[in-house]
Amino acid sequence: MASSSSPATPLLYLGRRIPFGFLFEIRRRFLERLTPETTDYADLPNYGAASFNGELKSLMVEYGTTSGGKDDAINNVQREIDDVRGIMTRNIEGLLERGERIDLLVDKTDRLGGSAREFRVRSRGLKRKMWWKNVKLMALLALVIILILSVIVIAVRG
């Protein structure tokens, strides 16, 4: 037999709550309808109190359907706990997915940073190369201008 500290004890208690509630409600309604002060139970026929059959049937339907279980506070709390557990599970899964996406973004950012550094190095090299081309072109242009001026000066003098 499970001790009172055993985890199975609350489950056994939950399994017995509704049936015992059903039995207590039958007893209460039976004694309301057929009070011991006004009813001689020995005089009732062998098949019992037929007038109570309708009441018994309605109680069986009430406690035998899920709506009877929905009115039970412990079942409501258990259902809410299950709902919260499901929500928490979905939230944790979402966080894990976001974490994976964040890791992916961090990787992409690192790669982009590396590409930016590489681009900066290549652009500096290209800038220097273009500067030297420009210097060479200006020197060539200056040489051509000096040559043209020399030809003009020699032609005018001579």
C-alpha positions in Angstrom: 0.0 0.0 0.0 1.3 3.5 -0.8 2.3 5.8 2.0 0.9 9.3 2.4 4.1 10.7 1.0 4.1 8.4 -2.0 3.5 10.2 -5.4 0.8 7.6 -6.2 -1.4 8.7 -3.3 -2.6 11.9 -4.9 -3.4 10.0 -8.1 -5.4 7.4 -6.1 -7.2 10.3 -4.3 -8.1 11.9 -7.6 -9.4 8.7 -9.0 -11.7 8.2 -6.0 -13.0 11.8 -5.7 -15.6 11.7 -8.4 -17.0 8.3 -7.6 -17.3 9.1 -3.9 -18.8 12.5 -4.7 -21.4 10.6 -6.9 -22.2 8.2 -4.0 -22.6 11.0 -1.5 -24.8 13.0 -3.9 -27.0 9.9 -4.4 -27.3 9.5 -0.6 -28.1 13.2 -0.1 -30.8 13.3 -2.7 -32.2 9.9 -1.7 -32.5 11.0 1.9 -34.0 14.4 0.8 -36.7 12.6 -1.3 -37.3 9.6 1.0 -36.6 11.0 4.5 -36.1 8.4 7.3 -38.8 10.1 9.4 -41.5 9.7 6.8 -40.4 6.5 5.0 -40.4 3.0 6.3 -37.6 1.4 4.2 -38.8 -2.1 5.2 -42.2 -1.5 3.4 -40.5 -0.5 0.1 -40.8 -3.2 -2.7 -37.9 -5.5 -3.5 -36.9 -3.6 -6.6 -36.4 -0.4 -4.5 -37.8 3.1 -4.8 -38.8 3.4 -8.4 -39.7 7.0 -8.0 -35.9 7.7 -7.4 -34.9 6.0 -10.7 -35.2 9.3 -12.7 -33.1 11.1 -10.2 -30.5 8.3 -10.2 -30.4 8.4 -14.0 -29.8 12.1 -14.2 -27.0 11.8 -11.6 -25.4 9.0 -13.6 -25.5 11.2 -16.7 -24.1 14.2 -14.8 -21.2 12.3 -13.2 -20.6 10.0 -16.2 -20.0 12.7 -18.8 -17.1 15.0 -19.1 -19.2 18.0 -18.0 -19.4 16.3 -14.6 -15.6 16.1 -14.5 -15.3 19.7 -15.7 -17.1 21.0 -12.6 -14.5 19.3 -10.4 -12.0 21.9 -9.1 -9.1 19.5 -9.0 -9.7 18.4 -12.6 -9.9 22.1 -13.6 -6.6 22.8 -11.9 -5.0 19.8 -13.5 -6.3 20.9 -16.9 -4.9 24.4 -16.4 -1.5 22.9 -15.3 -1.4 20.8 -18.5 -2.3 23.9 -20.6 0.4 26.0 -18.9 2.9 23.1 -19.4 2.0 23.1 -23.1 2.4 26.8 -23.3 5.8 26.7 -21.5 6.9 23.9 -23.8 6.0 25.9 -26.9 7.8 29.0 -25.4 10.9 27.0 -24.7 10.9 25.5 -28.2 10.5 29.0 -29.6 13.4 30.2 -27.5 15.6 27.4 -28.7 14.6 28.2 -32.3 15.4 31.8 -31.7 18.7 30.8 -30.1 19.5 28.8 -33.3 18.6 31.8 -35.4 20.7 34.1 -33.2 23.7 31.7 -33.6 23.1 31.8 -37.4 23.0 35.6 -37.3 26.2 35.7 -35.2 27.9 33.5 -37.8 26.7 35.6 -40.7 27.8 38.8 -38.9 31.3 37.3 -38.3 31.5 36.4 -42.0 30.3 39.8 -43.0 32.9 41.5 -40.7 35.6 39.4 -42.3 34.4 40.3 -45.7 34.3 44.0 -44.8 38.0 43.8 -43.6 39.0 42.0 -46.8 37.1 44.6 -48.8 38.8 47.5 -46.9 42.3 45.9 -47.5 41.6 45.4 -51.2 40.1 48.8 -51.7 43.2 50.4 -50.1 45.4 48.5 -52.4 43.3 49.5 -55.4 43.4 53.2 -54.2 47.2 53.1 -54.1 47.4 51.4 -57.5 45.0 54.1 -59.0 47.0 56.9 -57.3 50.2 55.6 -58.9 48.5 55.4 -62.3 47.3 58.9 -61.9 50.8 60.1 -60.9 52.3 58.4 -63.9 49.6 59.9 -66.2 50.3 63.4 -64.8 54.0 62.9 -65.2 53.5 61.8 -68.8 51.2 64.7 -69.4 53.7 67.2 -67.9 56.4 65.6 -70.1 54.3 66.0 -73.2 53.5 69.6 -72.4 57.2 70.3 -71.8 58.0 68.6 -75.1 55.4 70.6 -77.0 56.6 73.8 -75.4 60.2 72.9 -76.2 59.2 72.3 -79.8 57.4 75.6 -80.0 60.3 77.5 -78.4 62.8 75.9 -80.8 60.5 76.6 -83.8 60.1 80.3 -82.8 63.8 80.9 -82.2 65.1 79.1 -85.0 
